[in-house]
Amino acid sequence: MYEFVTGPLAWLAFAVFFVGNLVRLVRYVRGLDWKLDRVTYGTNIAYGVRGALRSIVFWLIPFGTHSWRNNPGFTILVFTLHAGLIFTPLFLLAHNIFLQERWGFSLWSMPGGLADTLTVAVLVSAALLALRRIALPEVRRITSAYDYALLAVAAAPFLSGLIARYAYANSEFWLIVHVLCGEIFLIAIPLTKLSHFVLFFATRAQIGMDFGIKRGGMKGRGLQW
């Protein structure tokens, strides 16, 4: 079973992840309006690129925007969750040993204590974000079971990985569960709202270009909008 989930099933999960995200990105760009978006973005490149980069960079910095600063608790939870989701799988020692054994390359590996800390941080952040959806009426009204399920899908690889790391019994079982949870997470990213993994950059770039060109960035420079 272990050979199957770390072999053919892993290849399938990575294929869905990479191809699916590429398709989502292409469909997003193709969906832009020719007259209102793609024409002016292609014509006024310098203003558009500057606006796009500003939008992406400031939203990637904790408290870099008014929205982040107006919701400090939420901001901390979001950045903690995403830092753990991205950096722990990439730089976990066990994952890099697996990469070296199976595919002949590896990345820098973080210390085990840091990996454990980030794992716990992901689980705590996910739990608090779920409680936030329950506690705040304005968030609860737009929340469905689907949103809780996505949080669970994102947190499951970390919970199962932590159990697998410290399990004294059934360690192989929990390792298989961990791998399966990770593969479900990878497959879910391009197929669900988790696609913001890549679409975040596309939407922030579009909004930044929109403001950089059409909504003040080129004011007084002859652009007719």
Legacy VTK file of the C-alpha trace (Angstrom):
# vtk DataFile Version 3.0
C-alpha trace
ASCII
DATASET POLYDATA
POINTS 225 float
0.000 0.000 0.000
2.813 2.398 0.915
4.526 1.818 -2.437
1.272 2.575 -4.266
0.438 5.818 -2.432
4.013 7.101 -2.731
4.347 5.943 -6.322
1.519 6.031 -8.913
-0.887 7.896 -6.646
1.728 10.541 -5.839
2.426 11.074 -9.554
-1.314 11.444 -10.180
-1.683 13.978 -7.368
1.224 16.087 -8.614
-0.063 15.905 -12.197
-3.509 17.137 -11.156
-1.900 19.859 -9.036
0.395 21.285 -11.715
-1.832 20.803 -14.760
-4.960 21.893 -12.877
-3.382 25.112 -11.615
-2.058 25.897 -15.080
-5.536 25.401 -16.554
-7.105 27.613 -13.878
-4.582 30.353 -14.603
-5.047 30.158 -18.384
-8.841 30.194 -18.040
-8.622 33.235 -15.791
-6.521 35.198 -18.281
-8.698 34.122 -21.209
-11.748 35.281 -19.268
-10.550 38.887 -19.100
-12.614 41.296 -21.171
-10.843 42.209 -24.417
-12.031 45.805 -24.477
-11.851 46.717 -20.796
-8.867 44.678 -19.676
-6.525 43.011 -22.102
-6.286 45.874 -24.601
-5.279 48.564 -22.124
-3.113 46.154 -20.099
-1.173 45.326 -23.247
-0.930 48.958 -24.375
0.060 50.614 -21.108
2.478 47.949 -19.950
4.727 50.053 -17.701
1.858 51.437 -15.621
0.194 48.029 -15.518
3.272 46.126 -14.365
4.010 48.695 -11.672
0.453 48.519 -10.403
0.420 44.710 -10.494
3.689 44.376 -8.570
2.588 46.885 -5.937
-0.669 45.047 -5.419
0.968 41.623 -5.069
3.853 42.754 -2.864
1.780 44.774 -0.409
-0.766 41.968 0.000
2.068 39.502 0.666
3.398 41.639 3.535
1.690 41.243 6.918
-0.118 44.536 7.678
1.024 45.854 4.304
-2.478 46.985 3.315
-5.302 48.850 5.029
-7.383 45.682 5.015
-4.685 43.707 6.841
-4.150 46.511 9.358
-7.879 46.832 10.048
-8.106 43.140 10.997
-4.921 42.385 12.958
-6.063 39.128 14.566
-7.320 37.733 11.277
-4.130 38.857 9.549
-1.910 37.012 12.020
-3.952 33.820 11.654
-3.969 33.971 7.846
-0.238 34.565 7.523
0.607 31.950 10.148
-1.588 29.386 8.410
-0.203 30.053 4.944
3.425 30.187 6.090
3.021 26.746 7.627
1.112 25.371 4.641
3.837 26.432 2.213
7.145 26.145 4.037
6.621 23.004 6.137
5.967 20.601 3.224
8.764 22.121 1.138
11.495 22.059 3.768
10.550 19.122 6.002
13.506 16.760 6.391
11.437 13.601 5.854
9.985 14.992 2.631
13.422 15.879 1.310
14.769 12.427 2.139
11.855 11.002 0.157
12.574 13.352 -2.769
16.236 12.367 -2.787
15.445 8.649 -2.677
12.684 8.712 -5.304
13.565 11.574 -7.662
17.226 12.320 -7.000
17.028 15.867 -5.620
16.240 17.608 -2.353
15.845 21.064 -0.871
17.183 22.659 2.288
15.659 20.988 5.360
14.483 22.844 8.453
15.210 21.609 11.988
12.669 19.163 13.408
11.690 21.525 16.216
10.846 24.306 13.763
8.810 21.886 11.648
6.839 20.793 14.710
6.235 24.428 15.684
4.947 25.327 12.218
2.759 22.217 12.160
1.142 23.099 15.476
0.771 26.711 14.291
-1.133 25.517 11.202
-3.490 23.404 13.300
-4.126 26.170 15.836
-4.643 28.782 13.118
-7.065 26.536 11.212
-9.048 25.859 14.400
-9.236 29.559 15.298
-10.268 30.507 11.753
-13.052 27.918 11.963
-14.175 29.363 15.313
-14.088 32.837 13.774
-16.510 31.674 11.099
-18.840 30.478 13.845
-18.463 33.449 16.176
-18.799 36.413 13.787
-22.310 36.808 12.324
-21.059 38.579 9.181
-18.724 35.660 8.455
-21.128 32.937 9.580
-23.753 34.095 7.069
-21.461 33.438 4.112
-19.976 30.193 5.467
-21.125 26.732 4.454
-20.038 23.189 5.233
-17.870 23.440 2.118
-15.678 26.080 3.781
-15.165 23.970 6.906
-14.357 20.971 4.722
-11.631 22.929 2.913
-10.069 23.930 6.235
-10.127 20.281 7.266
-8.537 19.183 3.985
-5.743 21.749 4.470
-5.133 20.802 8.108
-5.394 17.017 7.736
-1.875 16.432 6.332
-0.399 18.322 9.281
-2.418 16.519 11.942
-1.756 13.100 10.410
1.911 13.976 9.919
2.293 14.978 13.548
0.646 11.738 14.666
2.818 9.705 12.292
5.961 11.397 13.646
5.243 10.539 17.269
3.138 7.369 16.918
4.705 4.435 18.730
2.087 2.033 17.385
0.639 1.755 13.869
3.267 4.171 12.589
3.090 2.772 9.043
-0.693 3.141 9.043
-0.451 6.793 10.071
2.289 7.398 7.523
0.011 6.096 4.766
-2.850 8.247 6.095
-0.518 11.262 6.074
0.532 10.666 2.466
-3.087 10.204 1.366
-4.129 13.416 3.137
-1.323 15.294 1.417
-2.350 13.941 -1.975
-5.997 14.850 -1.394
-4.832 18.356 -0.493
-2.774 18.651 -3.688
-5.669 17.444 -5.854
-8.149 19.739 -4.096
-6.106 22.905 -4.727
-6.918 23.382 -8.434
-10.429 21.940 -8.100
-11.764 24.069 -5.237
-11.517 27.509 -3.642
-8.011 26.475 -2.636
-7.069 27.465 -6.190
-6.330 30.900 -4.721
-2.888 29.285 -4.296
-2.278 30.501 -7.861
-5.275 32.734 -8.583
-4.286 35.098 -5.750
-1.440 36.352 -7.931
-3.673 36.647 -10.992
-6.435 38.565 -9.232
-4.068 40.855 -7.333
-2.183 41.568 -10.577
-5.430 42.386 -12.389
-6.675 44.656 -9.615
-3.279 46.338 -9.369
-3.146 46.910 -13.117
-6.710 48.190 -13.051
-5.852 50.815 -10.454
-2.451 51.524 -11.996
-3.952 52.313 -15.398
-7.671 52.997 -15.353
-8.403 54.243 -11.845
-5.950 57.043 -11.208
-2.547 55.673 -12.175
-2.636 57.375 -15.578
-4.766 60.347 -14.601
-3.994 63.308 -16.844
-2.079 61.211 -19.368
-4.745 61.042 -22.066
-6.317 57.672 -21.225
-10.039 57.765 -22.021
-12.024 55.670 -19.506
LINES 1 226
225 0 1 2 3 4 5 6 7 8 9 10 11 12 13 14 15 16 17 18 19 20 21 22 23 24 25 26 27 28 29 30 31 32 33 34 35 36 37 38 39 40 41 42 43 44 45 46 47 48 49 50 51 52 53 54 55 56 57 58 59 60 61 62 63 64 65 66 67 68 69 70 71 72 73 74 75 76 77 78 79 80 81 82 83 84 85 86 87 88 89 90 91 92 93 94 95 96 97 98 99 100 101 102 103 104 105 106 107 108 109 110 111 112 113 114 115 116 117 118 119 120 121 122 123 124 125 126 127 128 129 130 131 132 133 134 135 136 137 138 139 140 141 142 143 144 145 146 147 148 149 150 151 152 153 154 155 156 157 158 159 160 161 162 163 164 165 166 167 168 169 170 171 172 173 174 175 176 177 178 179 180 181 182 183 184 185 186 187 188 189 190 191 192 193 194 195 196 197 198 199 200 201 202 203 204 205 206 207 208 209 210 211 212 213 214 215 216 217 218 219 220 221 222 223 224
